[in-house]
Amino acid sequence: MPGWLCGLVEESFFVGCGLHEDRKKNEKNIFCLGCCTSICPHCAPAHPSHPLLQVRRYVYNDVVRLDDLEKLIDCSFVQVGAAVADVCRLPYTINSAKAVFLKPRPQSRPPKVSGNICLTCDRILQDPFHFCSLYCKVDHIMLRGEDLSSILFRFDESDFTDSHLECLRVDGTDPLDEDRNSPGGGGRRKHKSGGGFFPQMVLSLSNRRKGAPHRSPLS
């Protein structure tokens, strides 16, 4: 299993970055595919040529946009719509884009009804899905002793540059510093912040920056 996949499904996101404890908006919500670790927007300049993946928050769980994740791995049969107990069975979206849960969500009780369930964690699913999260699909394949190479893609690093992240400034400037140095904010618009076979990994770093107020919150 490639290191980036192990890190992506094992890492904790949306926690404070230990390297930037004194900075505002220091949640870790970016995953560096090159270093296999999570970073915050303040860490991103230290990864200038590395492919970066934006992680988002949906009902207190880590998700990645389906369009982004499908450039890395085959997400077929992983549910991209809400489960029976979530949000009225309607497909959920992040800024008008479908998203995939990275990890299985905690269940307060076992399912009471029979039907289509996740092959790994038994969460109730909509048809025709077999897995509730990316973790569950990968774990199921590994438990069966199958080769993960069949679902992994060679990705173009140009698709994962910092210019593709909504949480970073394309020009590399730090909006937090501008807010701090500009009297009264200078009239600037304020930004919002937005089982297994997997070994535990020692990781560090990750956060992100929200868009202008007219955007939907990602976290």
Contacts in CASP RR format, 6 or more apart in sequence:
PFRMAT RR
TARGET T0000
AUTHOR 0000-0000-0000
METHOD contacts of the structure
MODEL  1
MPGWLCGLVEESFFVGCGLHEDRKKNEKNIFCLGCCTSICPHCAPAHPSH
PLLQVRRYVYNDVVRLDDLEKLIDCSFVQVGAAVADVCRLPYTINSAKAV
FLKPRPQSRPPKVSGNICLTCDRILQDPFHFCSLYCKVDHIMLRGEDLSS
ILFRFDESDFTDSHLECLRVDGTDPLDEDRNSPGGGGRRKHKSGGGFFPQ
MVLSLSNRRKGAPHRSPLS
1 138 0 8 1.000
1 142 0 8 1.000
1 148 0 8 1.000
1 197 0 8 1.000
1 198 0 8 1.000
2 148 0 8 1.000
2 152 0 8 1.000
3 36 0 8 1.000
4 31 0 8 1.000
4 33 0 8 1.000
4 34 0 8 1.000
4 36 0 8 1.000
4 72 0 8 1.000
5 72 0 8 1.000
5 73 0 8 1.000
5 138 0 8 1.000
5 148 0 8 1.000
5 152 0 8 1.000
6 36 0 8 1.000
6 198 0 8 1.000
6 199 0 8 1.000
6 201 0 8 1.000
7 31 0 8 1.000
7 36 0 8 1.000
7 37 0 8 1.000
7 198 0 8 1.000
7 201 0 8 1.000
7 203 0 8 1.000
8 31 0 8 1.000
8 53 0 8 1.000
8 102 0 8 1.000
8 134 0 8 1.000
9 102 0 8 1.000
9 103 0 8 1.000
9 134 0 8 1.000
9 135 0 8 1.000
9 138 0 8 1.000
9 198 0 8 1.000
10 198 0 8 1.000
10 199 0 8 1.000
10 200 0 8 1.000
10 201 0 8 1.000
10 203 0 8 1.000
11 31 0 8 1.000
11 37 0 8 1.000
11 38 0 8 1.000
11 201 0 8 1.000
11 203 0 8 1.000
11 206 0 8 1.000
12 28 0 8 1.000
12 38 0 8 1.000
12 203 0 8 1.000
13 27 0 8 1.000
13 28 0 8 1.000
13 29 0 8 1.000
13 31 0 8 1.000
13 38 0 8 1.000
13 55 0 8 1.000
13 57 0 8 1.000
13 62 0 8 1.000
13 206 0 8 1.000
14 27 0 8 1.000
14 28 0 8 1.000
14 29 0 8 1.000
14 55 0 8 1.000
14 57 0 8 1.000
14 62 0 8 1.000
14 207 0 8 1.000
14 219 0 8 1.000
15 27 0 8 1.000
15 28 0 8 1.000
16 26 0 8 1.000
16 27 0 8 1.000
16 28 0 8 1.000
16 40 0 8 1.000
16 207 0 8 1.000
17 23 0 8 1.000
17 26 0 8 1.000
17 27 0 8 1.000
17 28 0 8 1.000
17 39 0 8 1.000
17 40 0 8 1.000
17 42 0 8 1.000
17 43 0 8 1.000
17 204 0 8 1.000
17 205 0 8 1.000
17 206 0 8 1.000
17 207 0 8 1.000
18 26 0 8 1.000
18 204 0 8 1.000
18 205 0 8 1.000
19 40 0 8 1.000
19 42 0 8 1.000
19 43 0 8 1.000
19 204 0 8 1.000
19 205 0 8 1.000
20 26 0 8 1.000
20 40 0 8 1.000
20 42 0 8 1.000
20 43 0 8 1.000
20 207 0 8 1.000
23 40 0 8 1.000
23 42 0 8 1.000
23 176 0 8 1.000
24 176 0 8 1.000
25 40 0 8 1.000
25 41 0 8 1.000
25 176 0 8 1.000
25 191 0 8 1.000
25 193 0 8 1.000
25 194 0 8 1.000
25 207 0 8 1.000
25 209 0 8 1.000
26 40 0 8 1.000
26 42 0 8 1.000
26 207 0 8 1.000
27 40 0 8 1.000
27 193 0 8 1.000
27 194 0 8 1.000
27 206 0 8 1.000
27 207 0 8 1.000
27 208 0 8 1.000
27 219 0 8 1.000
28 38 0 8 1.000
28 39 0 8 1.000
28 40 0 8 1.000
28 205 0 8 1.000
28 206 0 8 1.000
28 207 0 8 1.000
29 38 0 8 1.000
29 40 0 8 1.000
29 54 0 8 1.000
29 55 0 8 1.000
29 56 0 8 1.000
29 57 0 8 1.000
29 167 0 8 1.000
29 194 0 8 1.000
29 206 0 8 1.000
29 207 0 8 1.000
29 208 0 8 1.000
29 219 0 8 1.000
30 38 0 8 1.000
30 39 0 8 1.000
30 40 0 8 1.000
30 41 0 8 1.000
30 43 0 8 1.000
30 44 0 8 1.000
30 52 0 8 1.000
30 53 0 8 1.000
30 54 0 8 1.000
30 55 0 8 1.000
30 165 0 8 1.000
30 167 0 8 1.000
30 168 0 8 1.000
30 206 0 8 1.000
30 207 0 8 1.000
30 208 0 8 1.000
31 37 0 8 1.000
31 38 0 8 1.000
31 39 0 8 1.000
31 52 0 8 1.000
31 53 0 8 1.000
31 54 0 8 1.000
31 55 0 8 1.000
31 206 0 8 1.000
32 38 0 8 1.000
32 39 0 8 1.000
32 47 0 8 1.000
32 50 0 8 1.000
32 51 0 8 1.000
32 52 0 8 1.000
32 53 0 8 1.000
32 205 0 8 1.000
33 50 0 8 1.000
33 51 0 8 1.000
33 52 0 8 1.000
33 53 0 8 1.000
33 72 0 8 1.000
33 155 0 8 1.000
33 157 0 8 1.000
33 160 0 8 1.000
34 47 0 8 1.000
34 50 0 8 1.000
34 51 0 8 1.000
35 47 0 8 1.000
35 50 0 8 1.000
36 201 0 8 1.000
36 203 0 8 1.000
37 203 0 8 1.000
37 204 0 8 1.000
37 205 0 8 1.000
37 206 0 8 1.000
38 55 0 8 1.000
38 203 0 8 1.000
38 204 0 8 1.000
38 205 0 8 1.000
38 206 0 8 1.000
39 46 0 8 1.000
39 47 0 8 1.000
39 52 0 8 1.000
39 204 0 8 1.000
39 205 0 8 1.000
39 206 0 8 1.000
39 207 0 8 1.000
40 205 0 8 1.000
40 206 0 8 1.000
40 207 0 8 1.000
40 208 0 8 1.000
41 167 0 8 1.000
41 168 0 8 1.000
41 174 0 8 1.000
41 207 0 8 1.000
41 208 0 8 1.000
41 209 0 8 1.000
42 174 0 8 1.000
42 207 0 8 1.000
43 205 0 8 1.000
43 206 0 8 1.000
43 207 0 8 1.000
44 52 0 8 1.000
44 162 0 8 1.000
44 165 0 8 1.000
44 168 0 8 1.000
45 172 0 8 1.000
48 162 0 8 1.000
51 155 0 8 1.000
51 157 0 8 1.000
51 159 0 8 1.000
51 160 0 8 1.000
51 161 0 8 1.000
52 160 0 8 1.000
52 161 0 8 1.000
52 162 0 8 1.000
52 164 0 8 1.000
52 165 0 8 1.000
53 64 0 8 1.000
53 68 0 8 1.000
53 72 0 8 1.000
53 160 0 8 1.000
54 64 0 8 1.000
54 65 0 8 1.000
54 68 0 8 1.000
54 164 0 8 1.000
54 165 0 8 1.000
54 166 0 8 1.000
54 167 0 8 1.000
54 208 0 8 1.000
55 62 0 8 1.000
55 63 0 8 1.000
55 64 0 8 1.000
55 102 0 8 1.000
55 206 0 8 1.000
55 208 0 8 1.000
56 62 0 8 1.000
56 63 0 8 1.000
56 64 0 8 1.000
56 65 0 8 1.000
56 94 0 8 1.000
56 99 0 8 1.000
56 218 0 8 1.000
56 219 0 8 1.000
57 63 0 8 1.000
57 194 0 8 1.000
57 218 0 8 1.000
57 219 0 8 1.000
58 92 0 8 1.000
58 94 0 8 1.000
58 99 0 8 1.000
58 101 0 8 1.000
59 86 0 8 1.000
59 87 0 8 1.000
61 101 0 8 1.000
61 102 0 8 1.000
61 103 0 8 1.000
61 105 0 8 1.000
62 101 0 8 1.000
62 102 0 8 1.000
62 103 0 8 1.000
63 94 0 8 1.000
63 99 0 8 1.000
63 100 0 8 1.000
63 101 0 8 1.000
63 102 0 8 1.000
64 99 0 8 1.000
64 100 0 8 1.000
64 102 0 8 1.000
64 134 0 8 1.000
65 94 0 8 1.000
65 97 0 8 1.000
65 98 0 8 1.000
65 99 0 8 1.000
65 100 0 8 1.000
66 75 0 8 1.000
66 80 0 8 1.000
66 97 0 8 1.000
66 98 0 8 1.000
66 99 0 8 1.000
66 100 0 8 1.000
67 97 0 8 1.000
67 98 0 8 1.000
68 160 0 8 1.000
69 75 0 8 1.000
69 100 0 8 1.000
69 134 0 8 1.000
71 153 0 8 1.000
71 155 0 8 1.000
71 156 0 8 1.000
71 159 0 8 1.000
71 160 0 8 1.000
72 152 0 8 1.000
72 153 0 8 1.000
72 155 0 8 1.000
73 134 0 8 1.000
73 151 0 8 1.000
73 152 0 8 1.000
73 153 0 8 1.000
74 150 0 8 1.000
74 151 0 8 1.000
74 152 0 8 1.000
74 153 0 8 1.000
75 100 0 8 1.000
75 134 0 8 1.000
75 137 0 8 1.000
77 128 0 8 1.000
77 129 0 8 1.000
77 130 0 8 1.000
77 131 0 8 1.000
77 137 0 8 1.000
78 100 0 8 1.000
78 129 0 8 1.000
78 130 0 8 1.000
78 131 0 8 1.000
78 132 0 8 1.000
78 133 0 8 1.000
78 134 0 8 1.000
78 136 0 8 1.000
78 137 0 8 1.000
79 100 0 8 1.000
79 101 0 8 1.000
79 125 0 8 1.000
79 126 0 8 1.000
79 129 0 8 1.000
79 131 0 8 1.000
79 132 0 8 1.000
79 133 0 8 1.000
80 91 0 8 1.000
80 98 0 8 1.000
80 99 0 8 1.000
80 100 0 8 1.000
80 129 0 8 1.000
81 89 0 8 1.000
81 90 0 8 1.000
81 91 0 8 1.000
81 92 0 8 1.000
81 98 0 8 1.000
81 126 0 8 1.000
81 129 0 8 1.000
82 88 0 8 1.000
82 89 0 8 1.000
82 90 0 8 1.000
82 91 0 8 1.000
82 92 0 8 1.000
83 89 0 8 1.000
83 123 0 8 1.000
83 124 0 8 1.000
83 125 0 8 1.000
83 126 0 8 1.000
83 132 0 8 1.000
84 124 0 8 1.000
84 126 0 8 1.000
85 124 0 8 1.000
86 92 0 8 1.000
89 126 0 8 1.000
91 98 0 8 1.000
92 98 0 8 1.000
92 99 0 8 1.000
93 99 0 8 1.000
94 216 0 8 1.000
94 218 0 8 1.000
95 166 0 8 1.000
95 215 0 8 1.000
95 216 0 8 1.000
95 218 0 8 1.000
100 133 0 8 1.000
100 134 0 8 1.000
101 132 0 8 1.000
101 133 0 8 1.000
101 134 0 8 1.000
102 133 0 8 1.000
102 134 0 8 1.000
102 135 0 8 1.000
103 133 0 8 1.000
103 134 0 8 1.000
103 135 0 8 1.000
104 118 0 8 1.000
104 120 0 8 1.000
104 121 0 8 1.000
104 123 0 8 1.000
104 132 0 8 1.000
104 133 0 8 1.000
104 135 0 8 1.000
104 136 0 8 1.000
105 123 0 8 1.000
105 132 0 8 1.000
105 133 0 8 1.000
107 121 0 8 1.000
107 122 0 8 1.000
107 123 0 8 1.000
110 122 0 8 1.000
111 117 0 8 1.000
111 122 0 8 1.000
111 123 0 8 1.000
111 124 0 8 1.000
113 124 0 8 1.000
115 124 0 8 1.000
116 124 0 8 1.000
116 125 0 8 1.000
116 126 0 8 1.000
116 127 0 8 1.000
116 128 0 8 1.000
116 129 0 8 1.000
116 130 0 8 1.000
117 123 0 8 1.000
117 124 0 8 1.000
117 125 0 8 1.000
118 124 0 8 1.000
118 125 0 8 1.000
118 130 0 8 1.000
118 131 0 8 1.000
118 132 0 8 1.000
118 133 0 8 1.000
118 136 0 8 1.000
119 130 0 8 1.000
119 131 0 8 1.000
119 136 0 8 1.000
119 140 0 8 1.000
120 131 0 8 1.000
120 132 0 8 1.000
120 135 0 8 1.000
120 136 0 8 1.000
120 137 0 8 1.000
120 139 0 8 1.000
120 140 0 8 1.000
120 195 0 8 1.000
121 132 0 8 1.000
121 133 0 8 1.000
121 136 0 8 1.000
123 132 0 8 1.000
125 131 0 8 1.000
125 132 0 8 1.000
130 137 0 8 1.000
130 140 0 8 1.000
131 137 0 8 1.000
131 140 0 8 1.000
135 198 0 8 1.000
137 151 0 8 1.000
138 148 0 8 1.000
139 195 0 8 1.000
139 196 0 8 1.000
139 197 0 8 1.000
139 198 0 8 1.000
141 148 0 8 1.000
141 151 0 8 1.000
142 148 0 8 1.000
142 196 0 8 1.000
142 197 0 8 1.000
143 196 0 8 1.000
143 197 0 8 1.000
162 168 0 8 1.000
162 170 0 8 1.000
162 172 0 8 1.000
163 170 0 8 1.000
165 208 0 8 1.000
166 208 0 8 1.000
166 209 0 8 1.000
166 210 0 8 1.000
166 211 0 8 1.000
166 215 0 8 1.000
166 218 0 8 1.000
167 194 0 8 1.000
167 207 0 8 1.000
167 208 0 8 1.000
167 209 0 8 1.000
167 210 0 8 1.000
167 211 0 8 1.000
168 208 0 8 1.000
168 209 0 8 1.000
169 175 0 8 1.000
169 209 0 8 1.000
175 188 0 8 1.000
175 191 0 8 1.000
175 209 0 8 1.000
178 185 0 8 1.000
178 188 0 8 1.000
179 185 0 8 1.000
179 188 0 8 1.000
179 190 0 8 1.000
182 188 0 8 1.000
189 212 0 8 1.000
189 213 0 8 1.000
190 213 0 8 1.000
191 209 0 8 1.000
191 210 0 8 1.000
191 211 0 8 1.000
191 212 0 8 1.000
192 210 0 8 1.000
192 211 0 8 1.000
192 213 0 8 1.000
192 217 0 8 1.000
193 207 0 8 1.000
193 208 0 8 1.000
193 209 0 8 1.000
193 210 0 8 1.000
193 219 0 8 1.000
194 208 0 8 1.000
194 209 0 8 1.000
194 210 0 8 1.000
194 217 0 8 1.000
194 218 0 8 1.000
194 219 0 8 1.000
208 218 0 8 1.000
210 217 0 8 1.000
210 218 0 8 1.000
210 219 0 8 1.000
END
